[in-house]
């Protein structure tokens, strides 16, 4: 038997909503469903990012440094920075992340030199990155591994969610659970069953969505 030979399966938002409502069952109650579903989708995606780093939301970008500038406001679509390296004369030099408390305790924040540490203040709208020592020249650049927010869902037709296809089963089950709470006449037992299925699928997807490389953890010992 021949197979399709394609690898492009996807569901647009309309199809996700339809699948979710079919999982809930009962009579169709259209009208406000698409708008309500999109609102639930956006809230659910925010909850996913609170649960952990999703690999497709992480990528590397370049930050240009300026002499004697202490801090850099990052884009509003950035959630956090997980790593940073300084590029000087074609060589990448790793920076150490410190907490804002550690940064505040640095006596001479205006000291210039080659940055070796960075701290992130996560503001309401966008993070701010602090470097120490502050750059002594403007020829160095910074490569940062950033975690971005997922794009909003604002249409039902001809729009896909900003997720990996690996998460589509959890995505549809999660929407079914959110919508079941808002849909009159759905039995509590059915809501519980949909929730359990959703959490199982999401846990399975997030467990698969991880780095495969080995991690070696070495404690930092302070010398007296």
C-alpha positions as semicolon CSV with decimal commas, in nm:
position;residue;x (nm);y (nm);z (nm)
1;X;0,000;0,000;0,000
2;X;0,141;0,340;-0,101
3;X;0,200;0,615;0,155
4;X;0,143;0,986;0,099
5;X;0,512;1,083;0,078
6;X;0,432;1,413;0,248
7;X;0,527;1,551;0,590
8;X;0,318;1,866;0,606
9;X;0,026;1,779;0,836
10;X;-0,107;2,085;1,016
11;X;-0,431;2,218;1,159
12;X;-0,541;2,576;1,121
13;X;-0,724;2,742;1,410
14;X;-1,066;2,666;1,261
15;X;-0,982;2,296;1,244
16;X;-0,842;2,298;1,599
17;X;-1,164;2,456;1,728
18;X;-1,376;2,204;1,539
19;X;-1,170;1,910;1,674
20;X;-1,191;2,048;2,029
21;X;-1,569;2,091;2,012
22;X;-1,608;1,739;1,875
23;X;-1,409;1,609;2,173
24;X;-1,650;1,786;2,407
25;X;-1,954;1,644;2,228
26;X;-2,314;1,759;2,253
27;X;-2,496;2,005;2,033
28;X;-2,304;2,266;1,841
29;X;-2,329;2,615;1,991
30;X;-2,160;2,835;1,735
31;X;-2,178;3,214;1,724
32;X;-1,931;3,325;1,991
33;X;-1,735;2,997;1,997
34;X;-1,446;3,104;1,766
35;X;-1,379;3,429;1,956
36;X;-1,403;3,254;2,291
37;X;-1,178;2,972;2,168
38;X;-0,908;3,213;2,047
39;X;-0,907;3,381;2,387
40;X;-0,868;3,043;2,557
41;X;-0,590;2,947;2,314
42;X;-0,384;3,256;2,394
43;X;-0,425;3,201;2,768
44;X;-0,328;2,836;2,729
45;X;-0,013;2,921;2,531
46;X;0,093;3,161;2,806
47;X;0,045;2,881;3,058
48;X;0,265;2,651;2,847
49;X;0,550;2,903;2,860
50;X;0,512;2,924;3,237
51;X;0,564;2,546;3,254
52;X;0,903;2,541;3,082
53;X;1,113;2,640;2,783
54;X;0,969;2,517;2,453
55;X;1,253;2,451;2,209
56;X;1,099;2,624;1,908
57;X;1,067;2,949;2,106
58;X;1,444;2,966;2,162
59;X;1,692;3,106;1,913
60;X;2,013;3,307;1,891
61;X;2,030;3,677;1,812
62;X;2,307;3,936;1,799
63;X;2,325;4,241;2,026
64;X;2,560;4,522;1,924
65;X;2,756;4,665;2,215
66;X;2,828;5,031;2,277
67;X;3,122;5,169;2,469
68;X;3,044;5,242;2,836
69;X;2,676;5,143;2,809
70;X;2,569;4,950;3,119
71;X;2,233;4,803;3,019
72;X;2,045;4,701;2,707
73;X;1,666;4,688;2,667
74;X;1,567;4,374;2,481
75;X;1,265;4,334;2,256
76;X;0,920;4,306;2,409
77;X;0,872;3,961;2,251
78;X;1,157;3,815;2,461
79;X;1,069;3,619;2,775
80;X;1,421;3,555;2,903
81;X;1,784;3,500;2,809
82;X;1,932;3,157;2,884
83;X;2,291;3,208;2,766
84;X;2,525;3,471;2,628
85;X;2,868;3,478;2,465
86;X;3,089;3,771;2,375
87;X;3,239;3,765;2,027
88;X;3,579;3,934;1,998
89;X;3,804;3,901;1,693
90;X;3,615;3,593;1,577
91;X;3,637;3,415;1,914
92;X;3,333;3,341;2,132
93;X;3,384;3,387;2,507
94;X;3,114;3,258;2,744
95;X;2,959;3,499;2,994
96;X;2,835;3,394;3,336
97;X;2,480;3,479;3,435
98;X;2,441;3,626;3,782
99;X;2,127;3,728;3,969
100;X;2,015;4,088;3,995
101;X;2,099;4,070;4,367
102;X;2,459;3,973;4,282
103;X;2,476;4,248;4,022
104;X;2,356;4,511;4,270
105;X;2,635;4,411;4,510
106;X;2,909;4,485;4,254
107;X;3,096;4,787;4,401
108;X;3,210;4,950;4,076
109;X;2,943;4,904;3,813
110;X;3,110;5,163;3,589
111;X;3,428;4,958;3,553
112;X;3,512;4,908;3,185
113;X;3,672;4,607;3,024
114;X;3,570;4,286;2,854
115;X;3,224;4,186;2,985
116;X;3,234;3,856;3,173
117;X;2,898;3,855;3,355
118;X;2,539;3,945;3,275
119;X;2,219;3,983;3,472
120;X;1,859;3,996;3,348
121;X;1,589;4,211;3,501
122;X;1,259;4,075;3,378
123;X;1,033;4,376;3,345
124;X;0,658;4,370;3,286
125;X;0,695;4,443;2,915
126;X;1,051;4,352;2,818
127;X;1,371;4,230;2,986
128;X;1,675;4,448;3,047
129;X;2,025;4,303;3,024
130;X;2,305;4,437;3,244
131;X;2,673;4,371;3,163
132;X;2,979;4,380;3,385
133;X;3,236;4,504;3,329
134;X;3,075;4,745;3,085
135;X;3,210;4,729;2,727
136;X;3,535;4,911;2,665
137;X;3,479;4,922;2,289
138;X;3,205;4,896;2,028
139;X;3,370;4,628;1,814
140;X;3,258;4,338;2,034
141;X;2,917;4,180;1,979
142;X;2,700;3,968;2,203
143;X;2,527;3,648;2,099
144;X;2,235;3,572;2,324
145;X;2,017;3,263;2,338
146;X;1,673;3,410;2,390
147;X;1,333;3,264;2,467
148;X;1,051;3,438;2,282
149;X;0,681;3,459;2,347
150;X;0,469;3,257;2,107
151;X;0,282;3,467;1,853
152;X;-0,077;3,561;1,927
153;X;-0,370;3,379;1,772
154;X;-0,605;3,646;1,636
155;X;-0,783;3,474;1,348
156;X;-0,970;3,148;1,310
157;X;-0,938;3,100;0,934
158;X;-0,610;3,054;0,745
159;X;-0,396;3,089;1,056
160;X;-0,190;2,834;1,244
161;X;-0,080;2,848;1,605
162;X;0,288;2,925;1,668
163;X;0,360;2,574;1,794
164;X;0,546;2,263;1,683
165;X;0,324;2,001;1,520
166;X;0,439;1,764;1,794
167;X;0,213;1,960;2,030
168;X;-0,104;1,945;1,819
169;X;-0,262;1,657;2,018
170;X;-0,208;1,845;2,347
171;X;-0,316;2,171;2,183
172;X;-0,654;2,038;2,069
173;X;-0,716;1,850;2,396
174;X;-0,623;2,159;2,597
175;X;-0,865;2,376;2,402
176;X;-1,137;2,114;2,450
177;X;-1,079;2,129;2,827
178;X;-1,086;2,511;2,833
179;X;-1,401;2,524;2,621
180;X;-1,576;2,247;2,817
181;X;-1,558;2,465;3,128
182;X;-1,739;2,743;2,944
183;X;-1,992;2,532;2,757
184;X;-2,324;2,472;2,938
185;X;-2,447;2,120;2,993
186;X;-2,110;1,940;2,983
187;X;-2,094;1,677;3,257
188;X;-1,827;1,714;3,523
189;X;-1,701;1,362;3,459
190;X;-1,642;1,441;3,093
191;X;-1,457;1,760;3,182
192;X;-1,234;1,563;3,420
193;X;-1,163;1,300;3,153
194;X;-1,071;1,566;2,895
195;X;-0,845;1,738;3,148
196;X;-0,664;1,414;3,229
197;X;-0,612;1,345;2,859
198;X;-0,486;1,699;2,805
199;X;-0,235;1,688;3,091
200;X;-0,111;1,347;2,976
201;X;-0,059;1,463;2,618
202;X;0,107;1,788;2,726
203;X;0,344;1,612;2,967
204;X;0,436;1,363;2,694
205;X;0,502;1,641;2,442
206;X;0,709;1,851;2,683
207;X;0,914;1,547;2,784
208;X;0,993;1,485;2,417
209;X;1,067;1,854;2,352
210;X;1,409;1,862;2,521
211;X;1,777;1,879;2,443
212;X;1,939;1,542;2,375
213;X;2,292;1,649;2,467
214;X;2,444;1,535;2,796
215;X;2,479;1,796;3,069
216;X;2,773;1,803;3,307
217;X;2,716;2,005;3,626
218;X;3,022;2,124;3,816
219;X;2,980;2,305;4,150
220;X;3,141;2,646;4,186
221;X;3,357;2,646;4,499
222;X;3,445;2,978;4,655
223;X;3,802;2,997;4,770
224;X;3,871;3,160;5,105
